[in-house]
């Protein structure tokens, strides 16, 4: 049996709760005559960009001996420039880009990153400081993102920054006294802190760019990854669990306050993962640890379901 809400929507329109245009769109959606494919189109475009980038990598690998590294670097630079060209032209004209144009610009940014990384691996421009090419790319992509108003390119910039933090030498661990998980967790948390500071500066700048959400997602995920890494380290577990709990609480409250369900999902899922990891470490008996982990998963699923319902009710 199909439930329709056209009568209720008509009543809301007559009562003046919604205007005629909103009511018409809602009734069209209710009848199934109008539906949005925006998210599906975004996914398709993202997959297309990923496939093209992968195909370029395979093409280079298969033909490297024949075309040579210099030709590869030049060719990739030209392709990247062509991808940037349309976005620059529209920006100079003051026109807005289409959704497809955004993903072409993203493709250009990814090809540029591939080109620089490949060139560094072949020609060793930076010598022993090779990882700094990631920081340079982060800066270039950040400037491009602000100049061309691209959230997608900003995400590439933040990814490059996170990559630099992941591979750069940790000066705090010069004697080698910390373990791998401690290094990974510390770098992830430090990167999250840096992104949070940049986000704070962004909100107080004169740049009219809707980038705050991009910063929030990157900082949140990196902070959780750092806390999870510490939860897996026997010596820092005592700090990782409270940190994970605090981050989960902040993320859930933020999601509820702003009605952004993804942050609620972050808080619940990351907390469940961290607690399960600690349980496996502390309880050696396989049956006992499995039962507790199952209870954690069921509790997380129940909480997620209840909060989902709460957010759905508040949106009505």
C-alpha positions as CSV (number, residue, x, y, z in Angstrom):
1,X,0.0,0.0,0.0
2,X,1.4,3.4,-1.0
3,X,0.9,6.3,1.4
4,X,0.4,9.7,-0.1
5,X,0.5,13.0,1.6
6,X,-1.0,15.2,-1.1
7,X,-4.1,16.0,1.0
8,X,-2.0,17.1,4.0
9,X,0.3,19.2,1.7
10,X,-2.8,20.9,0.2
11,X,-4.0,21.7,3.7
12,X,-0.6,23.2,4.7
13,X,-0.7,25.3,1.5
14,X,-4.3,26.6,2.3
15,X,-3.2,27.4,5.8
16,X,-0.3,29.4,4.6
17,X,2.3,27.2,6.3
18,X,4.1,26.6,2.9
19,X,3.9,28.7,-0.3
20,X,2.5,27.5,-3.6
21,X,5.9,26.7,-5.1
22,X,7.1,24.7,-2.2
23,X,3.8,22.8,-2.0
24,X,3.9,22.0,-5.7
25,X,7.5,20.7,-5.5
26,X,6.5,18.6,-2.4
27,X,3.5,17.1,-4.1
28,X,5.5,16.3,-7.3
29,X,8.0,14.4,-5.1
30,X,5.2,12.7,-3.3
31,X,3.7,11.5,-6.6
32,X,7.1,10.4,-7.9
33,X,6.9,12.7,-10.9
34,X,10.0,14.7,-9.9
35,X,13.1,13.4,-8.2
36,X,16.6,14.5,-7.7
37,X,19.6,12.7,-9.2
38,X,22.1,15.3,-7.9
39,X,23.9,12.9,-5.4
40,X,23.9,10.1,-8.0
41,X,25.5,12.5,-10.5
42,X,28.1,13.5,-8.0
43,X,29.0,9.9,-7.3
44,X,29.2,9.2,-11.0
45,X,31.5,12.2,-11.7
46,X,33.7,11.2,-8.8
47,X,34.0,7.7,-10.0
48,X,34.8,9.0,-13.5
49,X,37.6,11.2,-12.2
50,X,39.0,8.3,-10.2
51,X,38.9,6.0,-13.2
52,X,40.6,8.6,-15.4
53,X,43.3,9.2,-12.9
54,X,43.9,5.5,-12.5
55,X,44.0,5.0,-16.3
56,X,46.6,7.8,-16.6
57,X,48.7,6.0,-14.0
58,X,48.5,2.7,-15.8
59,X,49.2,4.3,-19.2
60,X,52.4,5.9,-17.8
61,X,53.5,2.6,-16.2
62,X,53.0,0.7,-19.4
63,X,54.7,3.2,-21.7
64,X,57.4,4.7,-19.5
65,X,60.3,3.1,-21.3
66,X,59.1,4.3,-24.6
67,X,58.1,7.9,-23.9
68,X,60.6,8.8,-21.1
69,X,60.1,10.7,-17.8
70,X,60.5,14.2,-19.3
71,X,57.7,13.6,-21.8
72,X,55.5,12.2,-19.0
73,X,56.0,15.2,-16.8
74,X,55.4,17.7,-19.7
75,X,52.3,15.7,-20.9
76,X,50.7,15.6,-17.5
77,X,51.4,19.3,-16.9
78,X,49.6,20.1,-20.2
79,X,46.6,18.0,-19.3
80,X,46.4,19.6,-15.9
81,X,46.6,23.0,-17.4
82,X,43.8,22.2,-19.8
83,X,41.6,21.1,-16.9
84,X,42.4,24.4,-15.1
85,X,41.9,26.5,-18.1
86,X,38.0,26.4,-18.2
87,X,37.7,27.2,-14.5
88,X,40.1,30.1,-14.8
89,X,38.3,31.5,-17.8
90,X,34.9,31.3,-16.0
91,X,36.4,32.9,-12.9
92,X,37.8,35.9,-14.9
93,X,34.3,36.3,-16.5
94,X,32.7,36.2,-13.1
95,X,30.6,33.2,-14.2
96,X,29.8,30.1,-12.1
97,X,31.0,26.6,-12.9
98,X,28.7,23.7,-13.6
99,X,28.9,20.5,-11.5
100,X,30.9,18.8,-14.3
101,X,33.3,21.8,-14.4
102,X,34.0,21.3,-10.7
103,X,35.0,17.7,-11.3
104,X,37.1,18.6,-14.3
105,X,39.0,21.1,-12.0
106,X,39.3,18.3,-9.4
107,X,40.8,16.1,-12.2
108,X,43.3,18.8,-13.0
109,X,44.3,19.0,-9.3
110,X,44.8,15.3,-9.1
111,X,46.8,15.1,-12.3
112,X,49.0,18.0,-11.1
113,X,49.7,16.1,-7.8
114,X,50.5,13.0,-9.8
115,X,52.8,15.0,-12.1
116,X,54.7,16.6,-9.2
117,X,55.0,13.3,-7.3
118,X,56.2,11.5,-10.4
119,X,58.7,14.2,-11.2
120,X,60.1,14.2,-7.7
121,X,60.5,10.4,-7.8
122,X,62.4,10.6,-11.1
123,X,64.5,13.7,-10.8
124,X,64.8,14.1,-7.0
125,X,64.3,17.9,-7.1
126,X,64.1,18.2,-3.3
127,X,66.8,15.5,-2.5
128,X,66.4,14.1,1.0
129,X,63.5,16.5,1.8
130,X,61.4,14.8,-0.9
131,X,58.3,14.7,1.4
132,X,58.1,18.5,1.2
133,X,56.6,18.3,-2.2
134,X,53.4,17.3,-0.5
135,X,53.5,20.5,1.6
136,X,54.2,22.5,-1.6
137,X,51.2,20.8,-3.3
138,X,49.0,21.6,-0.3
139,X,49.9,25.3,-0.6
140,X,49.3,25.3,-4.4
141,X,46.0,23.6,-4.1
142,X,44.9,25.8,-1.2
143,X,45.6,28.9,-3.2
144,X,43.8,27.4,-6.2
145,X,40.8,26.5,-4.1
146,X,40.4,30.0,-2.8
147,X,41.1,31.7,-6.1
148,X,38.6,29.5,-8.0
149,X,36.2,28.8,-5.1
150,X,36.5,25.0,-5.2
151,X,35.7,22.8,-2.2
152,X,36.9,19.8,-4.1
153,X,40.3,21.3,-4.7
154,X,40.5,22.3,-1.0
155,X,39.9,18.7,-0.1
156,X,42.9,17.8,-2.3
157,X,45.0,20.4,-0.5
158,X,44.0,19.1,2.9
159,X,44.8,15.5,1.8
160,X,48.2,16.6,0.7
161,X,48.7,18.3,4.1
162,X,47.7,15.2,5.9
163,X,50.0,13.2,3.7
164,X,52.9,15.5,4.6
165,X,52.2,15.0,8.3
166,X,52.1,11.3,7.7
167,X,55.5,10.9,6.0
168,X,57.5,13.9,7.3
169,X,60.1,13.2,9.9
170,X,58.7,13.7,13.4
171,X,61.2,15.9,15.2
172,X,59.7,15.0,18.5
173,X,60.7,11.4,18.0
174,X,64.3,12.0,16.8
175,X,65.7,9.5,19.4
176,X,63.2,6.9,18.3
177,X,61.6,6.5,21.7
178,X,58.0,6.4,20.5
179,X,56.4,3.5,18.7
180,X,54.8,3.6,15.3
181,X,51.2,4.0,16.6
182,X,52.2,6.8,18.9
183,X,53.9,8.6,15.9
184,X,50.8,8.0,13.7
185,X,48.4,9.2,16.4
186,X,50.5,12.2,17.3
187,X,50.8,13.3,13.7
188,X,47.1,12.8,13.0
189,X,46.2,14.9,16.0
190,X,48.7,17.6,15.2
191,X,47.4,17.8,11.6
192,X,43.8,18.0,12.9
193,X,44.9,20.8,15.2
194,X,46.5,22.7,12.3
195,X,43.4,22.3,10.2
196,X,41.2,23.5,13.1
197,X,43.4,26.7,13.4
198,X,43.2,27.2,9.6
199,X,39.5,26.9,9.8
200,X,39.3,29.4,12.6
201,X,41.4,31.8,10.5
202,X,39.2,31.1,7.5
203,X,36.0,32.1,9.4
204,X,37.6,35.4,10.4
205,X,38.9,36.2,7.0
206,X,37.3,38.3,4.3
207,X,37.3,35.4,1.9
208,X,33.7,34.6,0.9
209,X,34.2,30.9,0.6
210,X,31.9,28.2,2.0
211,X,34.8,26.0,3.2
212,X,34.1,25.6,6.9
213,X,32.4,22.2,6.5
214,X,35.3,20.8,4.5
215,X,37.7,21.8,7.3
216,X,35.3,20.3,9.9
217,X,35.2,16.9,8.2
218,X,38.9,16.6,7.7
219,X,39.8,17.8,11.2
220,X,37.2,15.5,12.8
221,X,38.3,12.4,10.9
222,X,42.0,13.1,11.5
223,X,41.4,13.6,15.2
224,X,39.5,10.4,15.5
225,X,42.2,8.5,13.6
226,X,44.8,9.9,16.0
227,X,42.7,8.8,19.0
228,X,42.2,5.3,17.5
229,X,45.9,4.9,17.0
230,X,46.6,5.8,20.6
231,X,43.9,3.4,21.7
232,X,45.9,0.6,20.0
233,X,49.2,1.5,21.8
234,X,49.6,-0.1,25.3
235,X,51.4,2.9,26.8
236,X,49.1,5.6,25.4
237,X,45.8,3.7,25.8
238,X,45.1,5.6,29.0
239,X,45.1,8.8,27.0
240,X,43.6,7.4,23.8
241,X,40.3,6.2,25.4
242,X,39.4,9.5,27.2
243,X,40.4,11.4,24.1
244,X,38.3,9.2,21.9
245,X,35.3,9.6,24.3
246,X,35.6,13.3,24.4
247,X,35.9,13.6,20.6
248,X,32.9,11.3,20.2
249,X,30.8,13.4,22.7
250,X,31.8,16.7,20.9
251,X,31.0,15.2,17.5
252,X,27.6,13.8,18.5
253,X,26.6,17.1,20.2
254,X,27.7,19.1,17.2
255,X,25.8,16.8,14.9
256,X,22.6,17.1,17.0
257,X,22.9,20.9,17.4
258,X,23.5,21.6,13.7
259,X,21.4,18.7,12.5
260,X,24.3,17.2,10.6
261,X,23.8,13.4,11.0
262,X,27.2,12.6,9.6
263,X,29.0,14.0,12.7
264,X,26.7,11.8,14.9
265,X,27.8,8.8,12.8
266,X,31.4,9.8,13.2
267,X,31.1,10.0,17.0
268,X,29.3,6.7,17.4
269,X,31.2,4.5,14.9
270,X,34.7,5.8,15.8
271,X,34.0,5.3,19.5
272,X,32.7,1.8,18.9
273,X,35.8,0.9,16.9
274,X,38.1,2.3,19.6
275,X,36.4,0.6,22.5
276,X,36.3,-2.7,20.6
277,X,40.1,-2.4,19.9
278,X,40.8,-1.8,23.6
279,X,38.6,-4.8,24.6
280,X,40.5,-7.1,22.3
281,X,43.8,-5.9,23.9
282,X,42.6,-6.2,27.5
283,X,40.6,-9.4,27.4
284,X,42.6,-12.4,26.2
285,X,39.8,-14.8,26.1
286,X,38.4,-14.9,22.6
287,X,34.8,-15.7,23.7
288,X,34.7,-13.0,26.4
289,X,36.1,-10.3,24.2
290,X,33.8,-11.2,21.3
291,X,30.7,-11.0,23.5
292,X,31.7,-7.5,24.8
293,X,32.5,-6.3,21.3
294,X,29.1,-7.6,20.1
295,X,27.4,-5.6,23.0
296,X,29.4,-2.5,22.0
297,X,28.3,-2.9,18.4
298,X,24.6,-3.5,19.4
299,X,24.7,-0.5,21.7
300,X,26.2,1.7,19.0
301,X,23.6,0.6,16.5
302,X,20.8,1.3,19.0
303,X,22.1,4.7,19.8
304,X,22.6,5.6,16.2
305,X,19.0,4.5,15.4
306,X,17.6,6.6,18.3
307,X,19.6,9.7,17.4
308,X,18.6,9.3,13.7
309,X,15.0,9.3,14.8
310,X,15.6,12.4,16.9
311,X,17.2,14.3,14.1
312,X,14.4,13.2,11.7
313,X,11.7,14.5,14.1
314,X,13.5,17.8,14.6
315,X,13.7,18.3,10.9
316,X,9.9,18.1,10.6
